[in-house]
């Protein structure tokens, strides 16, 4: 988004809108479904990034058109859980009104991405059932608007070899079962997101999907797929 805004100014929302217009127009040439999503927006970037994009989609929907973006991520992992959920609860109704999905992060993904860096104990890398219960109490189970929960189960942003990170995708099943029992819901009541998916084993990925993951982020693997072929040819 910064890149699309030009080199001499910082106007991330303008850049994101420009990119969305480009992608939406070009997608007409391809027989695929296009979904546009903004990832990792920390608290200090909300007013200058995601909020203007939601407002732009509100104007589009009011005019009878589709929202510009299909989903936005509010990354509250760097603030206390209560504040994280309060902000998410304020955003969610606006997302519902424009037929878009909110992504929230409940827990801490290790490493760094988009300027958000987390260091700390290994225990901090595993979301608890208590944290998720608090999220459901604040955001509901879809009736207030659809959201995806990025729960953490040892996830780390960046490069690592399979087996070097202690992923526990089975934790997602335990949390889903806990929510199901508490609220009497379906077997997989939550739509989940797998952050820091680069370098994961096939078994870890399949277990995560089995336990409710519908979106997986593989930024580092994708960067390497593009860059290695160039670097190896030089």
QUIPEKA-V302911 format. One record per helix or strand of 3 or more residues. SS is the DSSP state (h for helix, s for strand). FROM is the first residue (numbers start at 0). LEN is the number of residues. If there is no record, write none. Layout:
SS;FROM;LEN + SS;FROM;LEN
//
This chain:
h;2;3 + h;11;18 + s;36;5 + h;42;3 + h;49;13 + s;70;4 + h;80;17 + s;100;6 + s;109;4 + s;115;3 + h;121;4 + h;128;11 + s;146;5 + h;169;14 + s;191;3 + h;201;9 + s;212;4 + h;218;13
//
